[in-house]
Amino acid sequence: MNFELWVGFIIATAVLTLIPGPSVMLITGRAITQGTRAAIICIVGDLIAGIVLMIFSLLGVGAILETSPFLFQIMKWAGVCYMIYLGLSQILEARNSKSSSIESKQVSAKDNLRDGFWTALLNPKALAFYLAFLTQFIDPTGDLWLQFLVLITTSSVVTGVALMGYVILAARARKIFQSESAVKWFGYTGGSFMVGAGVWMASTR
């Protein structure tokens, strides 16, 4: 892989991550309502999903999905349903919350990891990028395994740094509002954004 392709991949990955999407909505929502640790665990799940998608691309799954719109639609609608489910769950939790502490009803580390993983894995934007366009950054004359290792490492670092930026901003906002009404407002807002992200995913091709 030449330097120009590598820089292009960094830019593409950064843009893909920085544009608010399902993963950003989930992670910032968890940072505000559950804390920084919960959001970081979601990021870990997100990064694992990215690695899985890149491995699938290496194995040729990208070509299969590209030639089978039906399979892509199944993946897309699974992501839509899961994102809306997460959003509605957060709204219901906010509605039923009686605690004055923003630390109430903590989601387990396992659930945060799972939610981060599936939200990223079923995101059509990520599916299209990793499974269809990843090969655009591969030099067919070079060592394919080495290039994939470089791309996987680069993607994990760039995505992790970009998502941590969102977590830092959300954590600062979280410290400002600690009342019960603020907790409910954050829950309603975050849940609504996730439902909205699900609707957006449904409207994209």
Residue, then its C-alpha position, 0 to 999 in steps of 0.5 A: m500500500n502506498f502512502e497516498l492510499w493510506v492517507g486517503f483511508i485515514i481521511a475516509t475513516a475519519v469522515l465516516t466516524l465524525i458524521p453523526g450516525p447510529s454509533v455516535m448517537l449511542i455512545t454520546g447517549r451512554a456517556i451522558t446517561q451512564g458515564t464515560r466508562a459505559a461509553i468507552i465500553c460501547i466504543v470497544g464494541d464498535l471497534i470489534a465490529g469494525i474489525v469483524l466487517m474488515i475481516f468479512s471484506l477480506l473473506g469476500v463477503g463484501a462482494i457477496l452483499e454487493t451482488s445480493p441486494f436482498l442480503f444487504q436489505i436484511m442486514k439493513w433492516a436488522g440494524v434499523c430495528y435494533m437502533i429503534y429498539l435501543g432508542l425506545s428502551q432509553i426513552l422508557e427508562a427515562r420515563n420510569s426513572k425516579s432517582s435524582s442521580i444520573e448514575s441510576k439504572q446503570v447498564s452492565a458492561k456486557d450490555n454496553l459492549r453488545d450494544g456498541f457491537w451490534t449498532a456498528l455491525l448493522n449500520p448500513k453506512a459502515l457495511a457499505f464502507y467496509l464491505a464495498f469500498l475497502t478494496q479501493f484502498i488496497d494495492p493488488t500488487g502488494d502484500l494483501w495480509l500486511q495491507f489488511l493489518v495496516l488498515i485494521t489498525t488504522s481504522s481502529v485508532v482513527t475511529g477510537v480517537a474520533l468517538m472519544g472526542y464525542v465522549i469527552l464533549a458528552a461527559r462535560a455536558r453531563k457534569i453540568f446537569q445532575s437533576e432528575s429532570a435533566v436525567k429524564w431530558f437526556g434520556y428522552t433526547g438521546g432515545s429520540f435521536m437513536v429512533g431518528a437514526g433508525v428512521w434515517m437508516a430505513s430511508t437510505r438505500 
